[in-house]
């Protein structure tokens, strides 16, 4: 399941069109920053088992972010989170990711992948069969073209994102949630079960939502409500009492009670979990959720400054205090 994704198709939910986009949006954004692309440039989202890709013509730079998918170029291993130069005749291949590193890797390229815009986005919505490359996952024989790269694209070669600036996808950490909007529809015992139990990612988890299996979350009465908006990270609980976390390809509205919403910064953490791995939840306030989002925004700012410094003076970077870097020109 390799699809073209960008940051999503916003502004169309009122007409019933899902947002789609990268499941791990920070991985895509940071990859594009390293290359000097627009942060929302289209990349390939590679799920679990990746393809083999041949550069047919020209040259450019690539970077693989997200899960460590065992990427090689002409048989030689490539570092993830580091920009590499490729040219006509080169072959990139992906193995299955190490389970600890996640389920999804992203291949970003100079100029992004140039597929048609559909409602303002290049993201693939597979269920609707539109966007991306012919509205579907890639298959053997497909040819993708890239867009116009940054004029200084070659200067990106060798640039790596320091470990301290890479998103943390800790499979053992609880997912932070803001309770509501219908948490009053659940019994105190149901809320306690939700916040204190361990759930397993179901084999039916997909880009639309992650179904979880574990202790039942009990309702006060019924599970149905008048349909209302479904947000990224909404945790629906149907009548069977098993939570479902709504993700990139979520429907625009839903008629099940929503006990909580996963914080935006932790949605990609869940999206990198594999079926069979476990999930726990922890309650936070709205103000704490906003603080986490501001902290993530600062990471993007640091990555942009790193890219600007590299352009000024390409060469080896050395760690400074904290997550900062220094270089002698």
C-alpha positions as CSV (number, residue, x, y, z in Angstrom):
1,X,0.0,0.0,0.0
2,X,2.1,2.9,-1.3
3,X,0.1,6.0,-2.1
4,X,0.8,9.6,-3.0
5,X,0.0,11.9,-0.1
6,X,0.4,15.5,0.9
7,X,-1.0,17.3,4.0
8,X,-4.6,16.7,3.0
9,X,-7.7,18.0,1.2
10,X,-9.0,20.8,3.5
11,X,-12.2,22.9,3.0
12,X,-14.3,20.1,1.4
13,X,-15.7,18.3,4.4
14,X,-19.0,20.3,4.2
15,X,-19.5,18.5,0.9
16,X,-18.7,15.1,2.4
17,X,-15.2,14.8,1.1
18,X,-12.6,13.4,3.6
19,X,-9.4,15.2,4.3
20,X,-7.0,12.2,3.6
21,X,-3.3,13.2,3.5
22,X,-0.3,11.7,5.3
23,X,-1.0,9.6,8.4
24,X,2.3,10.9,9.9
25,X,2.1,14.5,8.8
26,X,5.2,15.7,10.7
27,X,7.4,13.0,8.9
28,X,6.2,14.4,5.5
29,X,6.6,18.0,6.5
30,X,10.1,17.5,7.9
31,X,11.3,15.6,4.9
32,X,10.1,18.4,2.6
33,X,11.8,21.0,4.8
34,X,15.1,19.1,4.4
35,X,14.8,19.2,0.6
36,X,13.7,22.8,0.4
37,X,10.3,21.9,-0.9
38,X,7.0,23.4,0.1
39,X,6.2,21.7,3.4
40,X,3.0,20.2,1.9
41,X,4.6,18.8,-1.3
42,X,3.4,15.4,-2.3
43,X,5.4,12.4,-1.2
44,X,5.0,8.6,-1.2
45,X,3.5,7.1,1.9
46,X,4.9,3.5,2.2
47,X,2.9,1.2,4.5
48,X,4.7,-1.8,6.0
49,X,6.2,-3.3,2.9
50,X,7.6,-0.9,0.3
51,X,8.2,-1.0,-3.4
52,X,11.2,-0.9,-5.7
53,X,11.5,2.3,-7.6
54,X,13.8,3.2,-10.6
55,X,14.9,6.7,-11.5
56,X,14.1,6.8,-15.2
57,X,15.6,10.2,-16.1
58,X,17.2,13.3,-14.6
59,X,18.6,13.6,-11.1
60,X,17.5,15.0,-7.8
61,X,17.5,14.5,-4.1
62,X,15.5,12.2,-1.9
63,X,14.9,11.7,1.8
64,X,13.1,8.9,3.7
65,X,11.4,9.8,6.9
66,X,9.0,8.1,9.3
67,X,9.5,4.4,9.9
68,X,12.9,2.8,9.2
69,X,11.9,0.8,6.1
70,X,15.3,-0.6,5.3
71,X,15.7,1.6,2.2
72,X,18.6,0.9,-0.2
73,X,20.0,2.5,-3.3
74,X,21.5,0.1,-5.8
75,X,21.7,-2.4,-2.9
76,X,23.6,-0.1,-0.5
77,X,21.8,1.0,2.7
78,X,20.7,4.6,3.0
79,X,20.3,6.5,6.2
80,X,16.8,7.7,7.0
81,X,16.3,11.4,7.8
82,X,19.3,12.2,5.6
83,X,19.2,13.7,2.1
84,X,20.7,11.6,-0.7
85,X,21.3,12.4,-4.4
86,X,20.0,10.0,-7.0
87,X,20.2,10.0,-10.8
88,X,18.9,8.1,-13.9
89,X,19.4,4.4,-13.5
90,X,19.4,4.3,-9.7
91,X,17.0,1.9,-8.0
92,X,15.5,2.5,-4.5
93,X,14.1,-0.5,-2.7
94,X,12.3,-0.8,0.6
95,X,12.1,-3.7,3.0
96,X,9.5,-4.2,5.8
97,X,10.1,-1.7,8.6
98,X,11.5,-2.8,12.0
99,X,8.4,-3.1,14.2
100,X,9.8,-0.7,16.8
101,X,10.2,2.0,14.2
102,X,6.6,2.2,12.9
103,X,4.3,1.2,10.1
104,X,4.8,4.0,7.6
105,X,7.7,5.6,5.8
106,X,7.7,8.6,3.6
107,X,9.8,9.1,0.4
108,X,10.1,12.8,-0.3
109,X,11.8,14.0,-3.5
110,X,13.1,17.3,-4.9
111,X,10.0,19.2,-6.2
112,X,7.5,16.7,-4.8
113,X,5.5,14.2,-6.9
114,X,3.6,16.0,-9.7
115,X,0.2,14.4,-9.8
116,X,-3.0,16.4,-10.7
117,X,-4.5,18.6,-8.0
118,X,-8.0,17.4,-7.0
119,X,-9.9,19.9,-4.9
120,X,-6.7,21.6,-3.9
121,X,-4.7,18.5,-2.9
122,X,-2.6,15.7,-4.5
123,X,-3.5,13.2,-1.7
124,X,-4.9,9.8,-2.7
125,X,-8.3,8.9,-1.2
126,X,-8.5,5.2,-2.1
127,X,-12.1,4.6,-1.0
128,X,-13.3,7.4,-3.2
129,X,-10.9,6.5,-6.1
130,X,-9.6,10.0,-6.6
131,X,-6.5,12.0,-6.0
132,X,-2.9,10.8,-6.1
133,X,-2.0,8.5,-9.0
134,X,-5.3,7.5,-10.6
135,X,-7.0,7.4,-7.2
136,X,-5.3,4.2,-6.2
137,X,-2.2,2.7,-4.6
138,X,0.8,2.3,-6.8
139,X,1.4,-0.9,-8.8
140,X,4.1,-2.3,-11.1
141,X,4.7,-0.2,-14.2
142,X,3.4,3.1,-12.8
143,X,5.5,6.2,-13.8
144,X,5.5,9.3,-11.6
145,X,6.9,12.7,-12.5
146,X,8.3,15.2,-10.1
147,X,7.6,18.9,-9.9
148,X,10.1,21.7,-10.4
149,X,12.6,21.5,-7.6
150,X,14.0,24.3,-5.5
151,X,16.7,26.1,-7.5
152,X,19.3,25.1,-4.9
153,X,18.1,21.5,-4.6
154,X,21.6,20.1,-5.0
155,X,22.7,21.9,-1.9
156,X,20.5,19.6,0.2
157,X,22.7,16.6,-0.4
158,X,24.1,15.2,2.9
159,X,21.8,17.3,5.2
160,X,20.5,15.2,8.0
161,X,17.9,16.0,10.7
162,X,19.5,15.6,14.1
163,X,18.0,13.0,16.4
164,X,16.9,15.7,18.8
165,X,14.6,17.2,16.1
166,X,13.1,13.9,14.9
167,X,9.5,13.1,16.0
168,X,9.3,10.7,18.9
169,X,7.1,7.7,18.2
170,X,7.4,5.8,21.5
171,X,5.2,2.7,21.3
172,X,5.1,2.4,25.1
173,X,3.9,5.9,25.8
174,X,0.2,6.5,26.3
175,X,-1.8,8.5,23.8
176,X,-2.9,11.8,25.3
177,X,-6.5,12.7,24.9
178,X,-8.9,15.6,25.6
179,X,-12.2,14.2,26.9
180,X,-15.4,14.8,25.0
181,X,-17.4,15.9,23.3
182,X,-19.8,13.2,24.4
183,X,-18.0,11.8,27.4
184,X,-21.1,12.4,29.5
185,X,-22.7,9.5,27.5
186,X,-20.5,7.0,29.3
187,X,-20.7,5.5,32.8
188,X,-17.9,6.4,35.3
189,X,-16.8,2.8,35.0
190,X,-16.7,3.1,31.2
191,X,-14.5,6.2,31.4
192,X,-12.3,4.5,34.0
193,X,-11.9,1.5,31.7
194,X,-11.0,3.7,28.8
195,X,-8.3,5.6,30.7
196,X,-6.8,2.7,32.7
197,X,-6.9,-0.2,30.2
198,X,-4.6,-1.5,27.5
199,X,-6.1,-1.9,24.0
200,X,-4.7,-3.9,21.1
201,X,-4.7,-2.5,17.5
202,X,-7.0,-4.7,15.4
203,X,-6.0,-6.4,12.2
204,X,-8.8,-4.3,10.5
205,X,-7.1,-1.0,11.4
206,X,-6.6,1.2,8.3
207,X,-6.2,4.8,7.1
208,X,-9.9,5.5,7.9
209,X,-9.6,4.5,11.6
210,X,-7.8,2.2,14.1
211,X,-10.2,-0.3,15.6
212,X,-9.1,-1.3,19.1
213,X,-9.8,-4.4,21.1
214,X,-9.9,-4.6,24.9
215,X,-12.1,-3.9,27.9
216,X,-15.6,-2.7,27.0
217,X,-16.3,1.1,27.5
218,X,-19.9,1.1,28.8
219,X,-22.5,3.7,27.8
220,X,-25.1,5.2,30.2
221,X,-27.8,4.5,27.6
222,X,-27.3,4.0,23.8
223,X,-24.3,4.6,21.6
224,X,-26.2,6.5,18.9
225,X,-26.4,10.3,18.5
226,X,-27.6,12.7,15.9
227,X,-24.7,12.7,13.4
228,X,-22.1,15.4,14.0
229,X,-18.6,16.3,12.8
230,X,-15.8,13.7,13.1
231,X,-12.4,15.3,13.8
232,X,-8.9,13.8,13.3
233,X,-8.3,11.7,16.4
234,X,-12.0,11.4,17.4
235,X,-12.5,8.3,19.5
236,X,-15.9,6.8,18.6
237,X,-17.4,4.1,20.8
238,X,-20.2,2.1,19.0
239,X,-22.6,-0.1,20.9
240,X,-20.1,-3.0,21.2
241,X,-18.0,-0.7,23.5
242,X,-14.7,-1.1,21.6
243,X,-13.0,2.3,20.7
244,X,-12.3,3.4,17.2
245,X,-9.8,6.2,16.6
246,X,-10.6,8.2,13.4
247,X,-7.6,9.0,11.2
248,X,-6.7,10.6,7.9
249,X,-9.4,9.0,5.7
250,X,-12.2,9.4,8.3
251,X,-15.7,10.1,7.3
252,X,-16.8,13.7,7.7
253,X,-19.7,13.0,10.1
254,X,-20.7,10.1,12.4
255,X,-23.5,9.0,14.6
256,X,-21.6,7.3,17.4
257,X,-20.7,8.8,20.7
258,X,-17.2,10.2,21.0
259,X,-15.6,9.7,24.4
260,X,-12.4,11.7,23.6
261,X,-10.1,13.1,21.0
262,X,-6.5,12.1,20.6
263,X,-4.2,15.2,20.7
264,X,-3.0,16.2,17.3
265,X,0.7,15.5,18.2
266,X,-0.1,11.9,19.2
267,X,-2.2,11.0,16.1
268,X,1.0,10.2,14.2
269,X,2.2,8.1,17.1
270,X,-0.9,5.9,16.8
271,X,-0.6,5.9,13.0
272,X,2.8,4.3,13.3
273,X,1.5,1.4,15.4
274,X,1.1,-2.0,13.8
275,X,-1.8,-4.5,14.3
276,X,-1.2,-6.5,17.4
277,X,0.6,-3.6,19.2
278,X,-1.0,-2.0,22.2
279,X,-2.4,1.4,23.0
280,X,-3.1,3.2,26.3
281,X,-4.8,6.6,26.9
282,X,-4.1,9.5,29.3
283,X,-6.3,12.5,29.9
284,X,-4.9,16.0,29.4
285,X,-6.4,19.5,29.4
286,X,-7.1,21.6,26.3
287,X,-4.3,24.0,27.4
288,X,-1.8,21.1,27.7
289,X,-2.9,19.8,24.2
290,X,-2.2,23.3,22.8
291,X,1.2,23.5,24.6
292,X,2.1,20.2,22.9
293,X,1.1,21.6,19.5
294,X,3.3,24.7,20.1
295,X,6.2,22.5,21.0
296,X,5.8,20.6,17.8
297,X,5.7,23.9,15.8
298,X,9.0,24.9,17.3
299,X,10.5,21.7,15.9
300,X,9.5,22.8,12.4
301,X,11.1,26.2,13.1
302,X,14.4,24.5,14.1
303,X,14.3,22.4,11.0
304,X,13.8,25.4,8.8
305,X,16.7,27.2,10.5
306,X,18.9,24.1,10.0
307,X,18.1,24.1,6.3
308,X,18.9,27.8,6.0
309,X,22.2,27.3,7.8
310,X,23.1,24.4,5.6
311,X,22.5,26.5,2.4
312,X,24.8,29.2,3.8
313,X,27.6,26.8,4.6
314,X,27.2,23.1,3.5
315,X,29.3,20.7,5.5
316,X,29.5,18.5,8.6
317,X,27.4,19.5,11.5
318,X,28.4,18.9,15.1
319,X,26.2,18.7,18.2
320,X,26.0,21.8,20.4
321,X,24.0,22.1,23.6
322,X,20.5,20.6,23.6
323,X,19.2,19.8,20.2
324,X,21.1,22.7,18.6
325,X,23.9,22.4,16.1
326,X,27.1,24.3,15.2
327,X,29.4,24.4,12.2
328,X,32.6,26.1,11.4
329,X,32.7,27.8,8.0
